Amino acid sequence: MRVLITGWFAFPNGEATAGDVGAARTVSAALHSAGIEHDIAWSPMFRNDGPTLAEADPDDYDHLVFVCGPAHGWQVRRLHERFARCTRIAVGVSVIDPDDDAVRGFHTVIARDRPGGIALPDLATAAPREPSVPVVGIVTAPAQPEYGHLSGHTEIHDRLSEWIVTKDCARVPLDTRLDTRDWRHCATTAQFDSLLRRIDLVVTTRLHGLVLALRNGVPAIAVDPVIGGAKVRAQARAFGWPVIVVDRPGDPPPPRRLDELWNRFLSPAARGAVDGDATSRPWSAQLVDELLDRLTRALPLEEYAAGSG
């Protein structure tokens, strides 16, 4: 007997959610324990390490198991037509309309929820646990037209995107813009600092992506999006922190250098090297004090003092 596991994650235009894939892995682990040979059909837009639904030959399988999601819609009904010779089972699905042909086409339906039925736990809750991966915050600079022809933002961000998706990590887009009305943004610097402290590594092309990461004891892979370097490079020099600079338009950030910094900054030693608030470290506090001293010397403090009396 050979089983094909499928679901919405296998449809070419479907979505692969963490829950759907977790449910499929739960079923796969159960079949493996029972010694049942099986394949999981993936959408070509999601993964390419197994057969796609289009590549799966119905004649190669005795059973089709549809996992998770709603048992509803034309794509599910088409499965019944294509795999008509297979015994078709739906498990962990939501049944919206028991009389829907998409539901009635299955020989067996084991629903997680159905009208008037008892709710059962979603299969994703029992997905085999895997080792944790690094949590990486991505902070990109907005368009900066003030740099004119030296702006390499688009190409550099495209190359960084191609590189970061090759890394096994949990990617979190971060925006330094604060907003008190939009829940998608932090409203205060304290909120953003709290978010950063839960990140293992920051990848950034933004000045404050670098500065605030170091302030919160988080290593940062900093890439200056301006050809030849500008303010990100300057801040890296001020902090004595490495930075990647592209010297010619069209050149990508060197993948080997990105990989080198990735391995270096995800080591336990790297986190310890920047642990704690940057402003509490002597080399940082001294530089900030110098800036503030220049400010106070530039202000006519005597006049302010006299006016306050």
C-alpha positions in Angstrom: 0.0 0.0 0.0 1.2 3.5 -0.8 -0.4 6.7 0.3 -0.3 10.2 -1.1 -0.7 13.0 1.5 -2.0 16.2 0.1 -3.8 19.3 1.1 -4.1 23.0 0.3 -0.4 23.3 0.6 -0.1 21.1 -2.6 -2.4 23.2 -4.9 -0.4 25.4 -7.3 -2.2 28.5 -6.2 -2.8 27.5 -2.6 -1.1 28.7 0.5 1.3 26.6 2.6 0.6 27.7 6.2 2.6 26.5 9.2 -0.5 24.8 10.5 -1.2 23.0 7.2 2.4 21.8 6.9 2.5 20.8 10.6 -0.7 18.7 10.2 0.8 17.0 7.1 4.0 16.2 9.1 1.9 14.8 11.9 0.2 12.4 9.5 3.5 11.6 7.8 5.0 10.6 11.2 2.0 8.4 12.0 2.3 6.6 8.7 6.0 6.2 9.1 5.6 4.6 12.5 3.0 2.2 11.0 5.4 1.3 8.3 3.2 2.6 5.5 5.0 4.0 2.5 3.9 7.5 1.5 4.7 10.7 -0.3 3.7 14.3 0.5 2.8 16.3 -2.5 4.0 20.0 -2.3 3.1 23.0 -4.3 6.0 23.9 -6.6 5.8 27.5 -5.3 6.6 26.2 -1.8 9.0 23.3 -1.9 10.7 21.2 -4.5 12.0 18.3 -2.4 9.1 16.0 -3.2 6.6 15.3 -6.0 4.2 18.1 -6.9 0.6 17.3 -7.1 0.8 17.5 -10.9 3.7 15.1 -10.9 2.0 12.5 -8.6 0.6 9.7 -10.8 -2.7 8.4 -9.4 -1.8 4.9 -10.5 1.1 4.9 -8.1 -1.2 5.2 -5.0 -3.9 3.2 -3.3 -5.0 5.9 -0.9 -5.1 9.7 -1.0 -5.2 11.5 2.4 -6.3 15.1 2.3 -5.0 16.9 5.4 -6.2 20.1 7.2 -8.0 23.2 5.8 -11.6 23.3 4.5 -13.0 20.4 2.6 -14.5 22.8 0.1 -14.1 24.2 -3.4 -13.4 23.2 -6.9 -9.8 22.2 -6.3 -10.9 19.6 -3.8 -13.6 18.4 -6.1 -11.0 18.0 -8.9 -9.0 15.7 -6.6 -11.9 13.3 -6.5 -12.0 13.2 -10.3 -8.3 12.8 -10.8 -7.7 10.2 -8.0 -11.0 8.4 -8.6 -9.4 5.0 -8.4 -7.9 5.8 -4.9 -9.6 5.5 -1.6 -9.9 9.1 -0.5 -9.7 10.1 3.2 -10.0 13.6 4.7 -8.6 14.1 8.1 -8.3 17.1 10.4 -10.5 19.2 8.0 -13.2 21.7 8.5 -16.6 20.7 7.1 -18.6 23.8 6.2 -21.4 22.1 4.2 -21.8 18.3 4.7 -23.7 18.1 1.4 -20.9 19.7 -0.6 -19.6 17.4 -3.3 -16.1 18.3 -2.1 -17.0 16.6 1.2 -19.2 13.8 -0.2 -16.4 12.8 -2.6 -14.3 11.4 0.3 -14.8 7.8 1.4 -14.1 8.8 5.0 -14.1 12.2 6.6 -12.5 12.7 10.0 -13.3 16.3 10.7 -11.8 18.6 13.2 -15.0 20.6 13.1 -18.4 20.3 11.4 -21.9 21.7 11.9 -23.3 20.1 15.0 -20.3 17.9 15.6 -17.7 17.6 18.3 -14.6 19.7 17.8 -11.3 17.7 17.7 -7.8 19.1 18.2 -6.0 20.3 15.0 -3.4 17.9 13.9 -0.7 20.6 13.8 -0.5 20.4 17.6 1.2 17.0 17.4 3.7 17.8 14.6 7.1 16.4 15.4 9.3 19.1 17.1 12.4 20.2 15.4 15.4 22.1 16.8 15.0 25.8 17.2 16.4 28.1 14.6 17.8 31.6 14.9 15.3 34.5 14.9 16.6 37.1 12.5 15.2 40.6 12.3 15.3 42.3 8.9 15.5 46.1 8.9 15.7 47.7 5.5 16.3 51.3 4.6 13.6 53.2 2.7 14.3 54.8 -0.7 16.8 57.6 -0.1 16.7 59.8 -3.2 19.1 62.3 -1.6 21.9 60.0 -2.6 21.0 60.3 -6.3 22.9 57.9 -8.6 24.8 56.5 -5.7 21.7 54.8 -4.3 22.0 51.1 -4.6 19.0 50.3 -2.5 16.9 48.3 -5.0 19.7 46.0 -6.2 21.2 45.5 -2.8 17.9 44.7 -1.2 17.1 42.2 -4.0 20.4 40.4 -3.5 20.0 40.4 0.3 16.5 38.9 -0.1 17.9 36.1 -2.4 20.6 35.4 0.2 18.5 35.5 3.4 15.9 33.0 2.1 18.7 30.4 1.8 19.2 30.5 5.6 17.4 28.3 8.0 16.0 30.9 10.3 12.8 32.6 11.4 12.7 35.9 9.6 11.0 38.9 11.2 10.5 42.1 9.3 11.2 45.1 11.6 10.3 48.7 10.9 11.9 51.4 13.1 8.9 53.7 12.3 6.8 54.3 15.4 3.0 54.6 15.2 0.6 55.0 18.1 -2.4 54.1 15.9 -1.3 51.1 13.9 -0.8 47.8 15.8 1.7 46.6 13.2 4.2 49.1 14.5 5.7 49.7 17.9 4.5 52.9 19.5 7.5 53.7 21.7 11.2 53.2 21.7 10.8 50.9 24.7 8.6 48.6 22.7 11.0 48.5 19.9 13.9 47.8 22.3 11.9 45.0 23.8 11.3 43.5 20.4 14.9 43.7 19.4 16.1 41.9 22.7 14.2 38.8 21.6 16.0 38.7 18.2 19.2 36.6 17.8 20.6 38.6 14.8 19.7 41.7 12.8 20.3 42.0 9.1 20.0 45.7 8.1 20.7 48.4 5.5 19.4 51.1 7.9 21.4 53.2 10.2 19.1 52.7 13.2 18.8 49.0 12.4 22.5 48.8 13.2 22.6 51.3 16.1 19.5 50.0 17.9 20.6 46.4 17.5 24.0 47.1 19.2 22.2 49.2 21.8 20.3 46.1 22.8 23.1 43.7 22.7 22.2 42.1 19.4 24.8 41.5 16.6 24.0 43.0 13.3 25.0 42.3 9.7 25.1 45.8 8.3 25.1 46.5 4.6 25.4 50.1 3.5 22.8 50.6 0.6 24.7 53.6 -0.8 27.5 52.9 -3.3 30.8 53.6 -1.7 29.2 53.8 1.7 27.5 56.7 3.6 25.8 57.0 7.0 25.6 53.2 7.8 29.3 52.9 7.1 30.0 56.0 9.2 28.1 54.5 12.2 29.8 51.2 11.8 33.1 53.1 12.1 31.9 55.0 15.1 31.0 51.7 16.9 34.1 49.8 15.5 31.6 47.4 13.9 32.1 45.6 10.6 30.1 46.8 7.6 29.7 45.6 4.0 30.0 48.3 1.4 29.4 47.9 -2.3 31.9 50.0 -4.3 30.4 49.8 -7.8 26.8 50.0 -9.0 25.4 46.6 -9.8 27.8 44.7 -7.6 26.1 42.5 -5.0 27.0 42.3 -1.4 29.6 39.5 -1.4 27.8 36.2 -0.4 31.0 34.8 1.1 31.3 37.8 3.4 27.6 37.6 4.3 28.1 34.0 5.2 31.2 34.7 7.2 29.4 37.3 9.3 26.4 35.1 9.6 28.4 32.3 11.1 30.4 34.6 13.3 27.5 36.6 14.7 25.3 33.6 15.5 28.0 32.1 17.7 27.5 32.3 21.5 30.7 34.4 21.7 29.2 37.0 19.4 26.1 37.6 21.6 28.3 37.9 24.6 30.5 40.5 22.9 27.6 42.9 22.5 25.5 41.9 25.5 24.0 44.7 27.4 23.1 48.3 26.4 25.6 49.8 24.1 25.3 53.1 25.9 26.5 51.4 29.1 29.8 50.5 27.5 32.7 52.9 28.0 33.7 53.2 24.3 30.1 54.1 23.4 29.3 56.3 26.3 32.5 58.4 25.7 31.5 59.1 22.2 28.0 60.1 23.1 29.3 62.3 25.9 31.5 64.1 23.4 28.5 64.8 21.2 26.5 66.2 24.1 29.5 68.2 25.3 29.8 69.9 21.9 26.0 70.6 22.0 26.2 72.3 25.4 29.2 74.4 24.3 27.3 75.5 21.2 24.4 76.8 23.2 24.4 80.2 24.9 23.8 78.6 28.3 24.5 81.9 30.2 21.5 83.5 28.4 19.2 80.6 29.2 20.3 80.7 32.9 19.7 84.4 33.1 16.3 84.1 31.5 15.3 81.4 33.9 15.9 83.8 36.8 
